[in-house]
Amino acid sequence: MSKRRLEGEQTKKHIINKAKILFAQKGYAGTSIEDICAAAECSKGSIYYHFKNKEELFLYLAEQTFKESWEQWEKISSQCESVTEKLYGFGDYFVSTLQRPLNKAGEEFISRVGADSEIGQKFFAIMNNFMKDFEKLVSKGISKGEFKKEDPKELAFIILSFYSGLSDSYLFMDKEAMKRLFQKGTTLLLQGISNSKET
């Protein structure tokens, strides 16, 4: 890679890192290109060189965040023997990476661009890729006989929605309390989907 291209990639990464912080703090609508320029100490030209607009920047950020998060999770989960252990581990991982303000920015983003718009569909495609990865995990639990024979797509959606709902408690307790809540929640969830009488 040439020096110029390397510097360009570093600038892009720097812009994204600063934008991520701002979107988490101020939301999607509350963050302007000017805010990102000030935080990244760059010109508008630098941003527009890498991204067509704020929507494209947020879309790129969402894709990178989901991709990096899943890759990190796969490294951690590779140490777990059973899918049940992986599910408990995922609960802990979910708590350790909680960024609800960024999630809220995602909800704001969709309400602004519209779910049926081209960029809205791209955002949902990113979300669906994450869902498919989690669906594979659930399918493995079913095929190994750890989980009941249910539709893996529906089950994956229920589990992720369950964790997402639990994460709304992040304002009311610290991370250790959240981990205990997720552990108990996972146990209760498994009692409903486990294929054995003991979890």
C-alpha positions as CSV (number, residue, x, y, z in Angstrom):
1,M,0.0,0.0,0.0
2,S,1.4,3.4,-1.0
3,K,2.1,6.1,1.7
4,R,-0.7,8.3,0.4
5,R,-3.3,5.5,0.4
6,L,-2.2,4.5,3.9
7,E,-2.6,8.0,5.2
8,G,-6.0,8.2,3.5
9,E,-7.1,5.0,5.3
10,Q,-5.8,6.3,8.6
11,T,-7.7,9.6,8.1
12,K,-10.9,7.6,7.3
13,K,-10.5,5.5,10.4
14,H,-9.9,8.6,12.5
15,I,-13.0,10.3,11.1
16,I,-15.1,7.2,11.9
17,N,-13.8,6.9,15.4
18,K,-14.7,10.5,16.2
19,A,-18.1,10.2,14.5
20,K,-18.9,7.1,16.5
21,I,-18.3,9.0,19.8
22,L,-20.4,11.9,18.6
23,F,-23.3,9.8,17.3
24,A,-23.4,7.9,20.7
25,Q,-23.3,11.2,22.6
26,K,-25.6,13.4,20.6
27,G,-27.6,11.0,18.4
28,Y,-27.8,10.9,14.6
29,A,-29.8,14.1,14.1
30,G,-27.8,16.0,16.8
31,T,-24.5,15.3,15.1
32,S,-23.6,17.5,12.1
33,I,-20.8,17.2,9.6
34,E,-19.4,20.4,11.2
35,D,-19.3,18.6,14.6
36,I,-17.4,15.7,13.0
37,C,-15.0,18.0,11.3
38,A,-14.2,19.8,14.6
39,A,-13.8,16.5,16.5
40,A,-11.6,14.9,13.8
41,E,-9.8,18.2,13.2
42,C,-10.3,17.9,9.5
43,S,-12.0,19.7,6.7
44,K,-15.4,19.0,5.1
45,G,-13.4,18.0,2.0
46,S,-11.7,15.3,3.9
47,I,-15.0,13.8,5.0
48,Y,-16.6,14.1,1.6
49,Y,-13.6,12.5,0.0
50,H,-14.4,9.4,1.9
51,F,-18.1,9.6,2.3
52,K,-20.9,11.0,0.0
53,N,-22.8,12.4,3.0
54,K,-23.6,11.9,6.7
55,E,-26.0,9.0,5.8
56,E,-23.2,7.1,4.0
57,L,-20.8,7.8,6.9
58,F,-23.3,6.4,9.4
59,L,-24.0,3.4,7.2
60,Y,-20.3,2.6,7.0
61,L,-19.9,3.0,10.7
62,A,-22.8,0.6,11.4
63,E,-21.4,-2.0,9.0
64,Q,-17.9,-1.8,10.6
65,T,-19.3,-1.9,14.2
66,F,-21.4,-5.0,13.5
67,K,-18.6,-6.7,11.7
68,E,-15.9,-6.0,14.3
69,S,-18.3,-6.9,17.1
70,W,-19.1,-10.3,15.6
71,E,-15.5,-11.1,14.8
72,Q,-14.5,-10.3,18.4
73,W,-17.4,-12.4,19.7
74,E,-16.3,-15.4,17.6
75,K,-12.8,-15.3,19.1
76,I,-14.3,-15.3,22.6
77,S,-17.0,-18.0,21.9
78,S,-14.4,-20.3,20.4
79,Q,-13.4,-21.2,24.0
80,C,-16.9,-22.4,24.8
81,E,-17.7,-26.1,24.2
82,S,-21.4,-26.1,24.0
83,V,-23.9,-23.7,22.3
84,T,-25.5,-23.2,25.7
85,E,-22.2,-22.0,27.1
86,K,-21.9,-19.7,24.1
87,L,-25.3,-18.2,24.8
88,Y,-24.3,-17.4,28.4
89,G,-21.0,-16.0,27.0
90,F,-23.0,-13.9,24.5
91,G,-25.0,-12.4,27.4
92,D,-21.8,-11.3,29.1
93,Y,-20.4,-10.0,25.8
94,F,-23.6,-8.1,25.1
95,V,-23.3,-6.3,28.5
96,S,-19.6,-5.5,28.0
97,T,-20.2,-3.9,24.7
98,L,-23.4,-2.0,25.5
99,Q,-23.7,1.2,23.6
100,R,-27.3,2.0,23.8
101,P,-26.9,5.6,22.7
102,L,-25.4,4.4,19.4
103,N,-28.3,2.0,19.1
104,K,-30.7,4.9,19.6
105,A,-28.8,6.8,16.9
106,G,-29.5,3.8,14.6
107,E,-33.2,4.1,15.3
108,E,-33.0,7.8,14.6
109,F,-31.2,7.1,11.4
110,I,-33.9,4.8,10.1
111,S,-36.7,7.3,11.1
112,R,-34.8,10.0,9.1
113,V,-33.9,8.1,6.0
114,G,-37.0,5.9,5.9
115,A,-37.1,2.1,6.1
116,D,-38.1,1.8,2.4
117,S,-35.4,4.1,1.1
118,E,-32.3,2.7,-0.7
119,I,-30.0,3.6,2.2
120,G,-32.6,2.3,4.7
121,Q,-32.6,-1.0,2.9
122,K,-28.8,-1.1,3.0
123,F,-29.0,-0.5,6.8
124,F,-31.4,-3.4,7.2
125,A,-29.2,-5.6,5.1
126,I,-26.3,-5.0,7.6
127,M,-28.7,-5.9,10.4
128,N,-29.9,-9.0,8.6
129,N,-26.3,-10.2,8.1
130,F,-25.8,-10.0,11.9
131,M,-29.1,-11.9,12.4
132,K,-28.0,-14.6,10.0
133,D,-24.7,-15.1,11.9
134,F,-26.7,-15.4,15.2
135,E,-29.2,-17.7,13.4
136,K,-26.3,-20.1,12.6
137,L,-25.4,-20.3,16.3
138,V,-29.0,-21.1,17.2
139,S,-29.2,-23.7,14.3
140,K,-26.1,-25.4,15.7
141,G,-27.8,-25.6,19.2
142,I,-30.8,-27.2,17.6
143,S,-28.8,-29.7,15.5
144,K,-26.7,-30.7,18.5
145,G,-29.9,-31.4,20.4
146,E,-29.3,-28.7,23.0
147,F,-32.3,-26.6,21.9
148,K,-35.8,-27.6,21.0
149,K,-36.6,-28.0,17.3
150,E,-38.0,-24.5,16.5
151,D,-37.6,-22.2,13.6
152,P,-34.0,-21.0,14.0
153,K,-34.7,-17.6,12.4
154,E,-37.6,-16.9,14.8
155,L,-35.7,-18.2,17.8
156,A,-32.6,-16.0,16.9
157,F,-34.9,-13.0,16.6
158,I,-36.6,-13.7,20.0
159,I,-33.3,-14.2,21.8
160,L,-31.7,-11.0,20.4
161,S,-34.9,-9.1,21.2
162,F,-34.8,-10.5,24.7
163,Y,-31.3,-9.3,25.2
164,S,-32.0,-6.0,23.7
165,G,-35.0,-5.5,26.0
166,L,-32.8,-6.4,29.0
167,S,-30.2,-3.9,28.0
168,D,-32.6,-1.0,28.5
169,S,-31.8,-1.4,32.2
170,Y,-28.2,-0.1,31.6
171,L,-29.1,3.3,33.1
172,F,-30.3,1.7,36.4
173,M,-27.4,-0.6,37.3
174,D,-23.7,-1.1,36.9
175,K,-22.1,-3.6,34.5
176,E,-21.7,-6.3,37.2
177,A,-25.4,-6.1,38.1
178,M,-26.2,-6.2,34.4
179,K,-24.2,-9.3,33.9
180,R,-26.0,-11.0,36.8
181,L,-29.3,-9.9,35.2
182,F,-28.3,-11.3,31.8
183,Q,-27.1,-14.6,33.4
184,K,-30.5,-15.0,35.1
185,G,-32.3,-14.0,32.0
186,T,-30.4,-16.5,29.9
187,T,-31.2,-19.3,32.4
188,L,-34.9,-18.4,32.3
189,L,-34.7,-18.3,28.5
190,L,-33.0,-21.6,28.3
191,Q,-35.6,-23.2,30.5
192,G,-38.0,-22.4,27.7
193,I,-35.9,-23.5,24.7
194,S,-33.6,-26.2,26.2
195,N,-34.1,-29.7,25.1
196,S,-33.1,-31.1,28.5
197,K,-34.7,-30.7,31.9
198,E,-31.5,-29.2,33.3
199,T,-29.6,-26.2,31.9
